[in-house]
Amino acid sequence: MTKARDIRTKTPDELVGLLLDLTKERFNLRFQRATGQQEGTARIRLVRREIARVKTILAEKQRSVVQS
């Protein structure tokens, strides 16, 4: 799990790439759950929260660019 302060150091392009990777991981975890291959369900929750964290920080960065 990545801390918010670590995410804030990334550029917007890096954040978009990270968001894409997390979205793919979430899809794969959902697919594993649907097919009965997943052993633990905690990772889905962590990935969802990480996606929300990245989206929030990306929105903050975009707002700061617009205001400047």
N, C-alpha and C positions, 0 to 999 in steps of 0.2 A: 504494500500500500504506500502510495506516494503522499507526502505531506504537502499542504497547500503552499508553504513557502518554497518548496522545491519546484512546484508547478509555476509559480509566479516568476521564476527566473527564466523561463522558456519564452521564446519568441512566439508570436501568434501562428506562424507557419508550423512550428514544432508542436504547438498545442492542437492544431487541426490534425496533424499526423497522429498524435497520441490519441485523440478522440476517435479517429478512424480505426486504430488498432484495438482500442477498448470496445468499440462497437462490434468489431469482428469477433473478439473474444466472447462478448456477451451472447452473440448469435450461436457460437460453437457450444457454449455452456448450456444454452436453452435446448439446442439440438440433442446434446448428450442426455439432458434430463428427460426429454421426450422419448428417447429410445431406450431409456433405462440403463445407460452406461455410466452415469455420473454417480460418484460415491458420496460426495459431500455437497451440500447446497449452499454453504456459507460463501463460496467464491462468487456466486451470482450476485449476492447482496453487496459484496465488496466492490465488484466491477461496476454495478449500478451507481454506487455512491461516488466512485472515482469518476465516472462519466459526468455526474452532476457537478462535481468539484471542478473538472476541467471546463465544462460549459459556463459555469459561474465566473471563473477567472477570465475566460476568453471574452465574455460579455463585459466584464469590468475594463479590460484592456481596450475593447472597441469603444466603450463610452468615454474613456479618457482621451482617446485620439480625437473623437468628435468634439469634445469640449475644448481641446487645446487649439 
